[in-house]
């Protein structure tokens, strides 16, 4: 399933859930979503062993940080930024040092 389809479905779910929020509280729900989004953008993720990992993941979920809006930094995972042309060489160099390269789901990729 592609990202656009997932986001469309997720958008429909949130729209449906907001229909159950009484109108006088809609502003507060919107402010909660906005605050969680801003907080997850401003606060660096905790280490993977931290007791704050679950709270951070809940905040990013409430802040709708999904798909293209997803934070590039995640608890316990670092990112190495290289150009697209250098990506295969960078993956090979990292794997040559015995460091697993993770896929988008955080699982180790098979060595190339």
C-alpha positions as CSV (number, residue, x, y, z in Angstrom):
1,X,0.0,0.0,0.0
2,X,1.4,3.4,-0.9
3,X,1.9,6.4,1.4
4,X,-0.8,8.5,-0.3
5,X,-3.4,5.8,0.3
6,X,-2.4,5.4,3.9
7,X,-2.6,9.1,4.5
8,X,-5.9,9.4,2.8
9,X,-7.3,6.6,5.0
10,X,-5.8,8.1,8.1
11,X,-7.2,11.6,7.2
12,X,-10.6,10.0,6.9
13,X,-10.3,8.3,10.3
14,X,-9.3,11.6,12.0
15,X,-12.1,13.5,10.2
16,X,-14.5,10.9,11.4
17,X,-13.2,11.0,15.0
18,X,-13.5,14.8,15.1
19,X,-17.1,14.5,14.1
20,X,-17.7,13.0,17.6
21,X,-16.1,15.9,19.4
22,X,-18.7,18.5,20.6
23,X,-18.3,21.7,18.7
24,X,-17.4,23.8,21.8
25,X,-14.4,21.5,22.3
26,X,-13.1,21.4,18.7
27,X,-10.8,24.3,19.3
28,X,-9.1,22.6,22.2
29,X,-8.7,19.3,20.3
30,X,-7.0,21.3,17.5
31,X,-4.7,23.1,20.0
32,X,-3.8,19.7,21.5
33,X,-2.8,18.4,18.0
34,X,-0.9,21.6,17.2
35,X,0.9,21.6,20.6
36,X,1.9,17.9,20.2
37,X,3.2,18.6,16.7
38,X,5.2,21.6,17.8
39,X,6.6,19.8,20.8
40,X,7.7,16.8,18.8
41,X,9.4,19.1,16.3
42,X,11.2,21.1,19.1
43,X,12.2,18.3,21.5
44,X,14.9,15.8,20.4
45,X,13.8,12.2,20.7
46,X,14.9,10.4,23.9
47,X,17.4,7.5,23.8
48,X,16.0,4.1,23.1
49,X,16.3,3.0,26.7
50,X,14.7,6.1,28.2
51,X,11.4,5.9,30.0
52,X,10.2,8.8,27.8
53,X,10.2,6.8,24.6
54,X,6.5,5.8,24.8
55,X,5.4,9.3,25.8
56,X,7.4,10.7,22.9
57,X,5.8,8.3,20.4
58,X,2.3,9.1,21.7
59,X,3.0,12.8,21.3
60,X,4.2,12.4,17.8
61,X,1.2,10.3,16.9
62,X,-1.2,12.9,18.4
63,X,0.7,15.6,16.5
64,X,0.0,13.7,13.3
65,X,3.7,13.4,12.5
66,X,3.2,10.6,9.9
67,X,4.3,10.1,6.3
68,X,6.2,13.0,4.9
69,X,5.7,14.9,8.2
70,X,7.3,12.2,10.2
71,X,10.3,13.2,12.3
72,X,13.6,12.1,10.7
73,X,15.1,11.6,14.2
74,X,13.7,8.7,16.1
75,X,14.5,7.3,19.6
76,X,17.6,5.1,19.3
77,X,18.2,5.7,15.6
78,X,20.6,8.1,13.9
79,X,20.5,9.3,10.3
80,X,23.4,9.7,8.0
81,X,22.6,12.2,5.2
82,X,24.3,11.5,1.9
83,X,23.4,12.4,-1.7
84,X,21.3,9.9,-3.7
85,X,24.3,9.2,-5.9
86,X,26.4,8.3,-2.9
87,X,23.8,6.2,-1.1
88,X,24.9,2.8,-2.3
89,X,28.5,3.5,-1.4
90,X,27.6,4.9,2.0
91,X,25.4,1.8,2.7
92,X,28.3,-0.5,1.7
93,X,30.8,1.4,3.8
94,X,28.5,1.3,6.9
95,X,27.9,-2.5,6.4
96,X,31.6,-3.1,5.9
97,X,32.2,-1.8,9.5
98,X,29.6,-4.3,10.7
99,X,26.9,-1.8,11.4
100,X,23.4,-2.9,10.2
101,X,21.6,-0.6,7.9
102,X,17.9,-0.2,8.9
103,X,15.0,0.0,6.6
104,X,12.0,2.4,7.0
105,X,10.4,0.0,9.6
106,X,13.6,0.0,11.7
107,X,14.6,-3.6,10.8
108,X,18.1,-4.5,9.5
109,X,18.3,-4.8,5.7
110,X,20.0,-7.7,4.1
111,X,23.6,-7.0,3.2
112,X,24.2,-6.0,-0.5
